[in-house]
Amino acid sequence: MGTGLMCLQGPYDPKTKTITLRGKMVDPMSGLDTDVRETFKIVDDKHQVMEMYNTPPKGKETKSMEIKYTRM
């Protein structure tokens, strides 16, 4: 984890109710740029899921975070 900023952008798909964001961030462990992908899915009126994936240089994409939101 780190305190660095990242700027991601991407489209909303109304069929799947998902925003897919892509960008780059500095990996706090190596100091190198890494590709980042986030998906934000609206499951229903009370549930949403955010997933974050990182792809290090010369590596494969791996899921680094998942947050499930529930409205009470």
N, CA, C, O and CB atoms as a CASP TS submission, in Angstrom:
PFRMAT TS
TARGET T0000
AUTHOR 0000-0000-0000
METHOD Language model
MODEL 1
PARENT N/A
ATOM      1  N   MET     1       0.841  -1.177   0.000  1.00  0.00           N
ATOM      2  CA  MET     1       0.000   0.000   0.000  1.00  0.00           C
ATOM      3  C   MET     1       0.886   1.240   0.000  1.00  0.00           C
ATOM      4  O   MET     1       2.029   1.200   0.455  1.00  0.00           O
ATOM      5  CB  MET     1      -0.956  -0.002   1.215  1.00  0.00           C
ATOM      6  N   GLY     2       0.356   2.318  -0.505  1.00  0.00           N
ATOM      7  CA  GLY     2       1.112   3.557  -0.548  1.00  0.00           C
ATOM      8  C   GLY     2       0.180   4.752  -0.540  1.00  0.00           C
ATOM      9  O   GLY     2      -1.041   4.604  -0.576  1.00  0.00           O
ATOM     10  N   THR     3       0.763   5.929  -0.491  1.00  0.00           N
ATOM     11  CA  THR     3      -0.024   7.154  -0.455  1.00  0.00           C
ATOM     12  C   THR     3       0.002   7.893  -1.783  1.00  0.00           C
ATOM     13  O   THR     3      -0.465   9.028  -1.870  1.00  0.00           O
ATOM     14  CB  THR     3       0.478   8.060   0.641  1.00  0.00           C
ATOM     15  N   GLY     4       0.545   7.258  -2.821  1.00  0.00           N
ATOM     16  CA  GLY     4       0.629   7.899  -4.125  1.00  0.00           C
ATOM     17  C   GLY     4      -0.722   8.065  -4.780  1.00  0.00           C
ATOM     18  O   GLY     4      -1.681   7.370  -4.444  1.00  0.00           O
ATOM     19  N   LEU     5      -0.790   8.995  -5.720  1.00  0.00           N
ATOM     20  CA  LEU     5      -2.013   9.245  -6.470  1.00  0.00           C
ATOM     21  C   LEU     5      -1.990   8.464  -7.767  1.00  0.00           C
ATOM     22  O   LEU     5      -0.925   8.196  -8.323  1.00  0.00           O
ATOM     23  CB  LEU     5      -2.191  10.743  -6.748  1.00  0.00           C
ATOM     24  N   MET     6      -3.165   8.101  -8.247  1.00  0.00           N
ATOM     25  CA  MET     6      -3.261   7.514  -9.572  1.00  0.00           C
ATOM     26  C   MET     6      -4.482   8.089 -10.263  1.00  0.00           C
ATOM     27  O   MET     6      -5.482   8.402  -9.616  1.00  0.00           O
ATOM     28  CB  MET     6      -3.335   5.966  -9.502  1.00  0.00           C
ATOM     29  N   CYS     7      -4.401   8.224 -11.561  1.00  0.00           N
ATOM     30  CA  CYS     7      -5.492   8.766 -12.344  1.00  0.00           C
ATOM     31  C   CYS     7      -5.911   7.694 -13.346  1.00  0.00           C
ATOM     32  O   CYS     7      -5.116   7.278 -14.189  1.00  0.00           O
ATOM     33  CB  CYS     7      -5.079  10.099 -13.061  1.00  0.00           C
ATOM     34  N   LEU     8      -7.152   7.256 -13.251  1.00  0.00           N
ATOM     35  CA  LEU     8      -7.680   6.220 -14.126  1.00  0.00           C
ATOM     36  C   LEU     8      -8.855   6.799 -14.906  1.00  0.00           C
ATOM     37  O   LEU     8      -9.530   7.716 -14.438  1.00  0.00           O
ATOM     38  CB  LEU     8      -8.111   4.960 -13.315  1.00  0.00           C
ATOM     39  N   GLN     9      -9.093   6.260 -16.091  1.00  0.00           N
ATOM     40  CA  GLN     9     -10.248   6.682 -16.865  1.00  0.00           C
ATOM     41  C   GLN     9     -10.755   5.523 -17.695  1.00  0.00           C
ATOM     42  O   GLN     9     -10.011   4.599 -18.024  1.00  0.00           O
ATOM     43  CB  GLN     9      -9.903   7.879 -17.762  1.00  0.00           C
ATOM     44  N   GLY    10     -12.032   5.586 -18.027  1.00  0.00           N
ATOM     45  CA  GLY    10     -12.598   4.529 -18.837  1.00  0.00           C
ATOM     46  C   GLY    10     -14.095   4.653 -18.976  1.00  0.00           C
ATOM     47  O   GLY    10     -14.713   5.527 -18.368  1.00  0.00           O
ATOM     48  N   PRO    11     -14.682   3.777 -19.781  1.00  0.00           N
ATOM     49  CA  PRO    11     -16.095   3.886 -20.129  1.00  0.00           C
ATOM     50  C   PRO    11     -17.025   3.128 -19.183  1.00  0.00           C
ATOM     51  O   PRO    11     -16.608   2.254 -18.423  1.00  0.00           O
ATOM     52  CB  PRO    11     -16.303   3.390 -21.523  1.00  0.00           C
ATOM     53  N   TYR    12     -18.295   3.501 -19.263  1.00  0.00           N
ATOM     54  CA  TYR    12     -19.374   2.797 -18.565  1.00  0.00           C
ATOM     55  C   TYR    12     -20.085   1.921 -19.581  1.00  0.00           C
ATOM     56  O   TYR    12     -20.411   2.383 -20.675  1.00  0.00           O
ATOM     57  CB  TYR    12     -20.375   3.798 -17.878  1.00  0.00           C
ATOM     58  N   ASP    13     -20.330   0.661 -19.235  1.00  0.00           N
ATOM     59  CA  ASP    13     -21.073  -0.262 -20.091  1.00  0.00           C
ATOM     60  C   ASP    13     -22.466  -0.442 -19.500  1.00  0.00           C
ATOM     61  O   ASP    13     -22.615  -1.123 -18.484  1.00  0.00           O
ATOM     62  CB  ASP    13     -20.334  -1.640 -20.226  1.00  0.00           C
ATOM     63  N   PRO    14     -23.497   0.155 -20.115  1.00  0.00           N
ATOM     64  CA  PRO    14     -24.837   0.058 -19.546  1.00  0.00           C
ATOM     65  C   PRO    14     -25.408  -1.365 -19.547  1.00  0.00           C
ATOM     66  O   PRO    14     -26.267  -1.677 -18.722  1.00  0.00           O
ATOM     67  CB  PRO    14     -25.762   0.962 -20.300  1.00  0.00           C
ATOM     68  N   LYS    15     -24.955  -2.222 -20.447  1.00  0.00           N
ATOM     69  CA  LYS    15     -25.458  -3.606 -20.493  1.00  0.00           C
ATOM     70  C   LYS    15     -25.055  -4.381 -19.243  1.00  0.00           C
ATOM     71  O   LYS    15     -25.861  -5.120 -18.679  1.00  0.00           O
ATOM     72  CB  LYS    15     -24.932  -4.329 -21.746  1.00  0.00           C
ATOM     73  N   THR    16     -23.797  -4.208 -18.809  1.00  0.00           N
ATOM     74  CA  THR    16     -23.307  -4.933 -17.629  1.00  0.00           C
ATOM     75  C   THR    16     -23.309  -4.067 -16.376  1.00  0.00           C
ATOM     76  O   THR    16     -22.965  -4.543 -15.294  1.00  0.00           O
ATOM     77  CB  THR    16     -21.904  -5.453 -17.884  1.00  0.00           C
ATOM     78  N   LYS    17     -23.698  -2.782 -16.513  1.00  0.00           N
ATOM     79  CA  LYS    17     -23.687  -1.820 -15.403  1.00  0.00           C
ATOM     80  C   LYS    17     -22.311  -1.766 -14.740  1.00  0.00           C
ATOM     81  O   LYS    17     -22.200  -1.781 -13.514  1.00  0.00           O
ATOM     82  CB  LYS    17     -24.763  -2.189 -14.359  1.00  0.00           C
ATOM     83  N   THR    18     -21.261  -1.703 -15.569  1.00  0.00           N
ATOM     84  CA  THR    18     -19.886  -1.728 -15.088  1.00  0.00           C
ATOM     85  C   THR    18     -19.075  -0.584 -15.684  1.00  0.00           C
ATOM     86  O   THR    18     -19.152  -0.307 -16.881  1.00  0.00           O
ATOM     87  CB  THR    18     -19.231  -3.066 -15.421  1.00  0.00           C
ATOM     88  N   ILE    19     -18.295   0.074 -14.829  1.00  0.00           N
ATOM     89  CA  ILE    19     -17.302   1.054 -15.272  1.00  0.00           C
ATOM     90  C   ILE    19     -15.953   0.345 -15.229  1.00  0.00           C
ATOM     91  O   ILE    19     -15.589  -0.226 -14.201  1.00  0.00           O
ATOM     92  CB  ILE    19     -17.308   2.366 -14.366  1.00  0.00           C
ATOM     93  N   THR    20     -15.206   0.376 -16.334  1.00  0.00           N
ATOM     94  CA  THR    20     -13.875  -0.221 -16.375  1.00  0.00           C
ATOM     95  C   THR    20     -12.862   0.899 -16.549  1.00  0.00           C
ATOM     96  O   THR    20     -12.841   1.575 -17.578  1.00  0.00           O
ATOM     97  CB  THR    20     -13.754  -1.275 -17.525  1.00  0.00           C
ATOM     98  N   LEU    21     -12.028   1.090 -15.545  1.00  0.00           N
ATOM     99  CA  LEU    21     -11.046   2.173 -15.527  1.00  0.00           C
ATOM    100  C   LEU    21      -9.646   1.598 -15.717  1.00  0.00           C
ATOM    101  O   LEU    21      -9.334   0.531 -15.187  1.00  0.00           O
ATOM    102  CB  LEU    21     -11.132   2.976 -14.201  1.00  0.00           C
ATOM    103  N   ARG    22      -8.801   2.300 -16.470  1.00  0.00           N
ATOM    104  CA  ARG    22      -7.410   1.875 -16.704  1.00  0.00           C
ATOM    105  C   ARG    22      -6.477   3.058 -16.515  1.00  0.00           C
ATOM    106  O   ARG    22      -6.846   4.209 -16.748  1.00  0.00           O
ATOM    107  CB  ARG    22      -7.239   1.274 -18.129  1.00  0.00           C
ATOM    108  N   GLY    23      -5.259   2.750 -16.086  1.00  0.00           N
ATOM    109  CA  GLY    23      -4.253   3.785 -15.915  1.00  0.00           C
ATOM    110  C   GLY    23      -2.951   3.186 -15.409  1.00  0.00           C
ATOM    111  O   GLY    23      -2.728   1.980 -15.515  1.00  0.00           O
ATOM    112  N   LYS    24      -2.101   4.032 -14.861  1.00  0.00           N
ATOM    113  CA  LYS    24      -0.804   3.600 -14.323  1.00  0.00           C
ATOM    114  C   LYS    24      -0.620   4.169 -12.927  1.00  0.00           C
ATOM    115  O   LYS    24      -1.209   5.189 -12.570  1.00  0.00           O
ATOM    116  CB  LYS    24       0.363   4.042 -15.248  1.00  0.00           C
ATOM    117  N   MET    25       0.206   3.493 -12.150  1.00  0.00           N
ATOM    118  CA  MET    25       0.589   3.996 -10.832  1.00  0.00           C
ATOM    119  C   MET    25       2.016   3.547 -10.560  1.00  0.00           C
ATOM    120  O   MET    25       2.529   2.638 -11.214  1.00  0.00           O
ATOM    121  CB  MET    25      -0.390   3.491  -9.712  1.00  0.00           C
ATOM    122  N   VAL    26       2.645   4.188  -9.596  1.00  0.00           N
ATOM    123  CA  VAL    26       3.985   3.772  -9.193  1.00  0.00           C
ATOM    124  C   VAL    26       3.840   2.692  -8.124  1.00  0.00           C
ATOM    125  O   VAL    26       3.195   2.904  -7.097  1.00  0.00           O
ATOM    126  CB  VAL    26       4.829   4.988  -8.664  1.00  0.00           C
ATOM    127  N   ASP    27       4.441   1.544  -8.372  1.00  0.00           N
ATOM    128  CA  ASP    27       4.433   0.456  -7.402  1.00  0.00           C
ATOM    129  C   ASP    27       5.305   0.858  -6.219  1.00  0.00           C
ATOM    130  O   ASP    27       6.497   1.105  -6.402  1.00  0.00           O
ATOM    131  CB  ASP    27       4.935  -0.879  -8.041  1.00  0.00           C
ATOM    132  N   PRO    28       4.742   0.933  -4.997  1.00  0.00           N
ATOM    133  CA  PRO    28       5.529   1.399  -3.854  1.00  0.00           C
ATOM    134  C   PRO    28       6.670   0.461  -3.472  1.00  0.00           C
ATOM    135  O   PRO    28       7.622   0.893  -2.822  1.00  0.00           O
ATOM    136  CB  PRO    28       4.631   1.588  -2.672  1.00  0.00           C
ATOM    137  N   MET    29       6.596  -0.808  -3.857  1.00  0.00           N
ATOM    138  CA  MET    29       7.665  -1.767  -3.524  1.00  0.00           C
ATOM    139  C   MET    29       8.866  -1.619  -4.451  1.00  0.00           C
ATOM    140  O   MET    29      10.009  -1.636  -3.995  1.00  0.00           O
ATOM    141  CB  MET    29       7.134  -3.203  -3.597  1.00  0.00           C
ATOM    142  N   SER    30       8.611  -1.472  -5.765  1.00  0.00           N
ATOM    143  CA  SER    30       9.709  -1.426  -6.731  1.00  0.00           C
ATOM    144  C   SER    30      10.044  -0.015  -7.204  1.00  0.00           C
ATOM    145  O   SER    30      11.148   0.231  -7.691  1.00  0.00           O
ATOM    146  CB  SER    30       9.371  -2.276  -7.918  1.00  0.00           C
ATOM    147  N   GLY    31       9.092   0.916  -7.061  1.00  0.00           N
ATOM    148  CA  GLY    31       9.303   2.265  -7.577  1.00  0.00           C
ATOM    149  C   GLY    31       9.063   2.372  -9.073  1.00  0.00           C
ATOM    150  O   GLY    31       9.294   3.432  -9.655  1.00  0.00           O
ATOM    151  N   LEU    32       8.599   1.289  -9.718  1.00  0.00           N
ATOM    152  CA  LEU    32       8.372   1.275 -11.166  1.00  0.00           C
ATOM    153  C   LEU    32       6.897   1.503 -11.480  1.00  0.00           C
ATOM    154  O   LEU    32       6.020   1.210 -10.668  1.00  0.00           O
ATOM    155  CB  LEU    32       8.845  -0.058 -11.776  1.00  0.00           C
ATOM    156  N   ASP    33       6.639   2.039 -12.691  1.00  0.00           N
ATOM    157  CA  ASP    33       5.257   2.183 -13.155  1.00  0.00           C
ATOM    158  C   ASP    33       4.629   0.814 -13.353  1.00  0.00           C
ATOM    159  O   ASP    33       5.276  -0.114 -13.840  1.00  0.00           O
ATOM    160  CB  ASP    33       5.199   2.995 -14.466  1.00  0.00           C
ATOM    161  N   THR    34       3.380   0.698 -12.978  1.00  0.00           N
ATOM    162  CA  THR    34       2.643  -0.546 -13.179  1.00  0.00           C
ATOM    163  C   THR    34       1.263  -0.208 -13.740  1.00  0.00           C
ATOM    164  O   THR    34       0.677   0.819 -13.396  1.00  0.00           O
ATOM    165  CB  THR    34       2.524  -1.356 -11.845  1.00  0.00           C
ATOM    166  N   ASP    35       0.757  -1.076 -14.600  1.00  0.00           N
ATOM    167  CA  ASP    35      -0.585  -0.881 -15.155  1.00  0.00           C
ATOM    168  C   ASP    35      -1.621  -1.243 -14.105  1.00  0.00           C
ATOM    169  O   ASP    35      -1.433  -2.175 -13.322  1.00  0.00           O
ATOM    170  CB  ASP    35      -0.790  -1.730 -16.440  1.00  0.00           C
ATOM    171  N   VAL    36      -2.722  -0.490 -14.099  1.00  0.00           N
ATOM    172  CA  VAL    36      -3.801  -0.707 -13.136  1.00  0.00           C
ATOM    173  C   VAL    36      -5.121  -0.759 -13.900  1.00  0.00           C
ATOM    174  O   VAL    36      -5.343   0.001 -14.843  1.00  0.00           O
ATOM    175  CB  VAL    36      -3.825   0.419 -12.040  1.00  0.00           C
ATOM    176  N   ARG    37      -5.992  -1.673 -13.470  1.00  0.00           N
ATOM    177  CA  ARG    37      -7.351  -1.748 -14.005  1.00  0.00           C
ATOM    178  C   ARG    37      -8.301  -1.877 -12.825  1.00  0.00           C
ATOM    179  O   ARG    37      -8.069  -2.674 -11.916  1.00  0.00           O
ATOM    180  CB  ARG    37      -7.518  -2.952 -15.007  1.00  0.00           C
ATOM    181  N   GLU    38      -9.365  -1.096 -12.843  1.00  0.00           N
ATOM    182  CA  GLU    38     -10.396  -1.199 -11.814  1.00  0.00           C
ATOM    183  C   GLU    38     -11.739  -1.407 -12.491  1.00  0.00           C
ATOM    184  O   GLU    38     -12.022  -0.811 -13.530  1.00  0.00           O
ATOM    185  CB  GLU    38     -10.421   0.067 -10.907  1.00  0.00           C
ATOM    186  N   THR    39     -12.561  -2.253 -11.895  1.00  0.00           N
ATOM    187  CA  THR    39     -13.932  -2.396 -12.352  1.00  0.00           C
ATOM    188  C   THR    39     -14.848  -2.024 -11.198  1.00  0.00           C
ATOM    189  O   THR    39     -14.601  -2.385 -10.047  1.00  0.00           O
ATOM    190  CB  THR    39     -14.217  -3.844 -12.862  1.00  0.00           C
ATOM    191  N   PHE    40     -15.896  -1.307 -11.519  1.00  0.00           N
ATOM    192  CA  PHE    40     -16.884  -0.895 -10.536  1.00  0.00           C
ATOM    193  C   PHE    40     -18.231  -1.329 -11.082  1.00  0.00           C
ATOM    194  O   PHE    40     -18.731  -0.743 -12.043  1.00  0.00           O
ATOM    195  CB  PHE    40     -16.835   0.659 -10.255  1.00  0.00           C
ATOM    196  N   LYS    41     -18.831  -2.363 -10.473  1.00  0.00           N
ATOM    197  CA  LYS    41     -20.073  -2.949 -10.974  1.00  0.00           C
ATOM    198  C   LYS    41     -21.236  -2.627 -10.045  1.00  0.00           C
ATOM    199  O   LYS    41     -21.145  -2.797  -8.829  1.00  0.00           O
ATOM    200  CB  LYS    41     -19.926  -4.470 -11.131  1.00  0.00           C
ATOM    201  N   ILE    42     -22.330  -2.158 -10.640  1.00  0.00           N
ATOM    202  CA  ILE    42     -23.564  -1.924  -9.900  1.00  0.00           C
ATOM    203  C   ILE    42     -24.371  -3.214  -9.989  1.00  0.00           C
ATOM    204  O   ILE    42     -24.929  -3.530 -11.040  1.00  0.00           O
ATOM    205  CB  ILE    42     -24.373  -0.682 -10.470  1.00  0.00           C
ATOM    206  N   VAL    43     -24.434  -3.958  -8.891  1.00  0.00           N
ATOM    207  CA  VAL    43     -25.124  -5.241  -8.871  1.00  0.00           C
ATOM    208  C   VAL    43     -26.635  -5.025  -8.841  1.00  0.00           C
ATOM    209  O   VAL    43     -27.370  -5.601  -9.642  1.00  0.00           O
ATOM    210  CB  VAL    43     -24.674  -6.082  -7.658  1.00  0.00           C
ATOM    211  N   ASP    44     -27.090  -4.186  -7.906  1.00  0.00           N
ATOM    212  CA  ASP    44     -28.495  -3.803  -7.798  1.00  0.00           C
ATOM    213  C   ASP    44     -28.564  -2.504  -7.007  1.00  0.00           C
ATOM    214  O   ASP    44     -27.534  -1.873  -6.769  1.00  0.00           O
ATOM    215  CB  ASP    44     -29.350  -4.931  -7.116  1.00  0.00           C
ATOM    216  N   ASP    45     -29.757  -2.095  -6.596  1.00  0.00           N
ATOM    217  CA  ASP    45     -29.912  -0.815  -5.895  1.00  0.00           C
ATOM    218  C   ASP    45     -29.188  -0.759  -4.561  1.00  0.00           C
ATOM    219  O   ASP    45     -28.924   0.330  -4.051  1.00  0.00           O
ATOM    220  CB  ASP    45     -31.363  -0.535  -5.672  1.00  0.00           C
ATOM    221  N   LYS    46     -28.861  -1.909  -3.985  1.00  0.00           N
ATOM    222  CA  LYS    46     -28.226  -1.927  -2.664  1.00  0.00           C
ATOM    223  C   LYS    46     -26.821  -2.519  -2.647  1.00  0.00           C
ATOM    224  O   LYS    46     -26.186  -2.556  -1.592  1.00  0.00           O
ATOM    225  CB  LYS    46     -29.081  -2.693  -1.720  1.00  0.00           C
ATOM    226  N   HIS    47     -26.320  -2.982  -3.794  1.00  0.00           N
ATOM    227  CA  HIS    47     -25.017  -3.647  -3.810  1.00  0.00           C
ATOM    228  C   HIS    47     -24.159  -3.187  -4.989  1.00  0.00           C
ATOM    229  O   HIS    47     -24.639  -3.044  -6.113  1.00  0.00           O
ATOM    230  CB  HIS    47     -25.202  -5.160  -3.864  1.00  0.00           C
ATOM    231  N   GLN    48     -22.875  -2.959  -4.697  1.00  0.00           N
ATOM    232  CA  GLN    48     -21.882  -2.613  -5.707  1.00  0.00           C
ATOM    233  C   GLN    48     -20.591  -3.352  -5.364  1.00  0.00           C
ATOM    234  O   GLN    48     -20.341  -3.677  -4.203  1.00  0.00           O
ATOM    235  CB  GLN    48     -21.650  -1.059  -5.780  1.00  0.00           C
ATOM    236  N   VAL    49     -19.770  -3.613  -6.391  1.00  0.00           N
ATOM    237  CA  VAL    49     -18.495  -4.305  -6.182  1.00  0.00           C
ATOM    238  C   VAL    49     -17.408  -3.568  -6.947  1.00  0.00           C
ATOM    239  O   VAL    49     -17.568  -3.275  -8.132  1.00  0.00           O
ATOM    240  CB  VAL    49     -18.578  -5.798  -6.635  1.00  0.00           C
ATOM    241  N   MET    50     -16.297  -3.266  -6.270  1.00  0.00           N
ATOM    242  CA  MET    50     -15.126  -2.675  -6.900  1.00  0.00           C
ATOM    243  C   MET    50     -13.984  -3.693  -6.832  1.00  0.00           C
ATOM    244  O   MET    50     -13.702  -4.244  -5.768  1.00  0.00           O
ATOM    245  CB  MET    50     -14.729  -1.322  -6.206  1.00  0.00           C
ATOM    246  N   GLU    51     -13.335  -3.936  -7.963  1.00  0.00           N
ATOM    247  CA  GLU    51     -12.173  -4.824  -8.013  1.00  0.00           C
ATOM    248  C   GLU    51     -11.008  -4.056  -8.625  1.00  0.00           C
ATOM    249  O   GLU    51     -11.195  -3.273  -9.557  1.00  0.00           O
ATOM    250  CB  GLU    51     -12.483  -6.124  -8.835  1.00  0.00           C
ATOM    251  N   MET    52      -9.807  -4.280  -8.099  1.00  0.00           N
ATOM    252  CA  MET    52      -8.607  -3.618  -8.599  1.00  0.00           C
ATOM    253  C   MET    52      -7.592  -4.679  -8.998  1.00  0.00           C
ATOM    254  O   MET    52      -7.363  -5.642  -8.268  1.00  0.00           O
ATOM    255  CB  MET    52      -8.011  -2.654  -7.533  1.00  0.00           C
ATOM    256  N   TYR    53      -6.982  -4.488 -10.177  1.00  0.00           N
ATOM    257  CA  TYR    53      -5.999  -5.419 -10.717  1.00  0.00           C
ATOM    258  C   TYR    53      -4.722  -4.654 -11.052  1.00  0.00           C
ATOM    259  O   TYR    53      -4.784  -3.541 -11.574  1.00  0.00           O
ATOM    260  CB  TYR    53      -6.553  -6.151 -11.972  1.00  0.00           C
ATOM    261  N   ASN    54      -3.567  -5.246 -10.755  1.00  0.00           N
ATOM    262  CA  ASN    54      -2.263  -4.649 -11.072  1.00  0.00           C
ATOM    263  C   ASN    54      -1.514  -5.571 -12.019  1.00  0.00           C
ATOM    264  O   ASN    54      -1.605  -6.794 -11.917  1.00  0.00           O
ATOM    265  CB  ASN    54      -1.427  -4.393  -9.779  1.00  0.00           C
ATOM    266  N   THR    55      -0.765  -4.963 -12.952  1.00  0.00           N
ATOM    267  CA  THR    55       0.100  -5.717 -13.851  1.00  0.00           C
ATOM    268  C   THR    55       1.499  -5.122 -13.757  1.00  0.00           C
ATOM    269  O   THR    55       1.761  -4.084 -14.364  1.00  0.00           O
ATOM    270  CB  THR    55      -0.435  -5.685 -15.327  1.00  0.00           C
ATOM    271  N   PRO    56       2.406  -5.755 -13.010  1.00  0.00           N
ATOM    272  CA  PRO    56       3.765  -5.225 -12.901  1.00  0.00           C
ATOM    273  C   PRO    56       4.531  -5.398 -14.209  1.00  0.00           C
ATOM    274  O   PRO    56       4.154  -6.224 -15.040  1.00  0.00           O
ATOM    275  CB  PRO    56       4.515  -5.915 -11.759  1.00  0.00           C
ATOM    276  N   PRO    57       5.598  -4.632 -14.401  1.00  0.00           N
ATOM    277  CA  PRO    57       6.416  -4.825 -15.597  1.00  0.00           C
ATOM    278  C   PRO    57       6.871  -6.283 -15.673  1.00  0.00           C
ATOM    279  O   PRO    57       7.333  -6.852 -14.683  1.00  0.00           O
ATOM    280  CB  PRO    57       7.644  -3.866 -15.592  1.00  0.00           C
ATOM    281  N   LYS    58       6.735  -6.875 -16.849  1.00  0.00           N
ATOM    282  CA  LYS    58       7.134  -8.268 -17.092  1.00  0.00           C
ATOM    283  C   LYS    58       6.386  -9.245 -16.190  1.00  0.00           C
ATOM    284  O   LYS    58       6.931 -10.282 -15.811  1.00  0.00           O
ATOM    285  CB  LYS    58       8.636  -8.427 -16.883  1.00  0.00           C
ATOM    286  N   GLY    59       5.142  -8.919 -15.844  1.00  0.00           N
ATOM    287  CA  GLY    59       4.350  -9.798 -14.989  1.00  0.00           C
ATOM    288  C   GLY    59       2.960  -9.990 -15.549  1.00  0.00           C
ATOM    289  O   GLY    59       2.615  -9.439 -16.595  1.00  0.00           O
ATOM    290  N   LYS    60       2.160 -10.777 -14.843  1.00  0.00           N
ATOM    291  CA  LYS    60       0.788 -10.983 -15.284  1.00  0.00           C
ATOM    292  C   LYS    60      -0.168 -10.250 -14.351  1.00  0.00           C
ATOM    293  O   LYS    60       0.156  -9.985 -13.193  1.00  0.00           O
ATOM    294  CB  LYS    60       0.450 -12.488 -15.338  1.00  0.00           C
ATOM    295  N   GLU    61      -1.336  -9.930 -14.864  1.00  0.00           N
ATOM    296  CA  GLU    61      -2.335  -9.201 -14.099  1.00  0.00           C
ATOM    297  C   GLU    61      -2.825 -10.054 -12.927  1.00  0.00           C
ATOM    298  O   GLU    61      -3.142 -11.233 -13.082  1.00  0.00           O
ATOM    299  CB  GLU    61      -3.515  -8.789 -15.003  1.00  0.00           C
ATOM    300  N   THR    62      -2.877  -9.421 -11.751  1.00  0.00           N
ATOM    301  CA  THR    62      -3.382 -10.103 -10.559  1.00  0.00           C
ATOM    302  C   THR    62      -4.342  -9.179  -9.820  1.00  0.00           C
ATOM    303  O   THR    62      -4.173  -7.960  -9.816  1.00  0.00           O
ATOM    304  CB  THR    62      -2.216 -10.541  -9.627  1.00  0.00           C
ATOM    305  N   LYS    63      -5.357  -9.781  -9.194  1.00  0.00           N
ATOM    306  CA  LYS    63      -6.302  -8.997  -8.409  1.00  0.00           C
ATOM    307  C   LYS    63      -5.628  -8.595  -7.109  1.00  0.00           C
ATOM    308  O   LYS    63      -5.068  -9.434  -6.405  1.00  0.00           O
ATOM    309  CB  LYS    63      -7.612  -9.794  -8.135  1.00  0.00           C
ATOM    310  N   SER    64      -5.684  -7.293  -6.791  1.00  0.00           N
ATOM    311  CA  SER    64      -5.045  -6.811  -5.573  1.00  0.00           C
ATOM    312  C   SER    64      -6.052  -6.343  -4.527  1.00  0.00           C
ATOM    313  O   SER    64      -5.694  -6.152  -3.365  1.00  0.00           O
ATOM    314  CB  SER    64      -4.097  -5.686  -5.904  1.00  0.00           C
ATOM    315  N   MET    65      -7.324  -6.153  -4.935  1.00  0.00           N
ATOM    316  CA  MET    65      -8.310  -5.662  -3.972  1.00  0.00           C
ATOM    317  C   MET    65      -9.715  -5.952  -4.479  1.00  0.00           C
ATOM    318  O   MET    65      -9.974  -5.958  -5.683  1.00  0.00           O
ATOM    319  CB  MET    65      -8.127  -4.145  -3.720  1.00  0.00           C
ATOM    320  N   GLU    66     -10.616  -6.191  -3.532  1.00  0.00           N
ATOM    321  CA  GLU    66     -12.038  -6.286  -3.836  1.00  0.00           C
ATOM    322  C   GLU    66     -12.793  -5.650  -2.676  1.00  0.00           C
ATOM    323  O   GLU    66     -12.542  -5.966  -1.513  1.00  0.00           O
ATOM    324  CB  GLU    66     -12.486  -7.779  -4.067  1.00  0.00           C
ATOM    325  N   ILE    67     -13.723  -4.751  -3.002  1.00  0.00           N
ATOM    326  CA  ILE    67     -14.553  -4.117  -1.976  1.00  0.00           C
ATOM    327  C   ILE    67     -16.009  -4.343  -2.365  1.00  0.00           C
ATOM    328  O   ILE    67     -16.407  -4.066  -3.496  1.00  0.00           O
ATOM    329  CB  ILE    67     -14.229  -2.578  -1.829  1.00  0.00           C
ATOM    330  N   LYS    68     -16.791  -4.842  -1.428  1.00  0.00           N
ATOM    331  CA  LYS    68     -18.228  -5.040  -1.654  1.00  0.00           C
ATOM    332  C   LYS    68     -18.976  -3.993  -0.833  1.00  0.00           C
ATOM    333  O   LYS    68     -18.823  -3.915   0.386  1.00  0.00           O
ATOM    334  CB  LYS    68     -18.682  -6.505  -1.262  1.00  0.00           C
ATOM    335  N   TYR    69     -19.785  -3.193  -1.520  1.00  0.00           N
ATOM    336  CA  TYR    69     -20.555  -2.132  -0.876  1.00  0.00           C
ATOM    337  C   TYR    69     -21.997  -2.600  -0.703  1.00  0.00           C
ATOM    338  O   TYR    69     -22.579  -3.185  -1.615  1.00  0.00           O
ATOM    339  CB  TYR    69     -20.496  -0.813  -1.705  1.00  0.00           C
ATOM    340  N   THR    70     -22.568  -2.339   0.470  1.00  0.00           N
ATOM    341  CA  THR    70     -23.960  -2.673   0.752  1.00  0.00           C
ATOM    342  C   THR    70     -24.637  -1.482   1.406  1.00  0.00           C
ATOM    343  O   THR    70     -24.167  -0.974   2.424  1.00  0.00           O
ATOM    344  CB  THR    70     -24.062  -3.927   1.656  1.00  0.00           C
ATOM    345  N   ARG    71     -25.734  -1.041   0.824  1.00  0.00           N
ATOM    346  CA  ARG    71     -26.525   0.038   1.402  1.00  0.00           C
ATOM    347  C   ARG    71     -27.463  -0.589   2.436  1.00  0.00           C
ATOM    348  O   ARG    71     -28.125  -1.587   2.152  1.00  0.00           O
ATOM    349  CB  ARG    71     -27.330   0.829   0.292  1.00  0.00           C
ATOM    350  N   MET    72     -27.515  -0.016   3.609  1.00  0.00           N
ATOM    351  CA  MET    72     -28.352  -0.560   4.689  1.00  0.00           C
ATOM    352  C   MET    72     -29.725   0.051   4.652  1.00  0.00           C
ATOM    353  O   MET    72     -30.571  -0.281   5.482  1.00  0.00           O
ATOM    354  CB  MET    72     -27.712  -0.317   6.055  1.00  0.00           C
TER
END
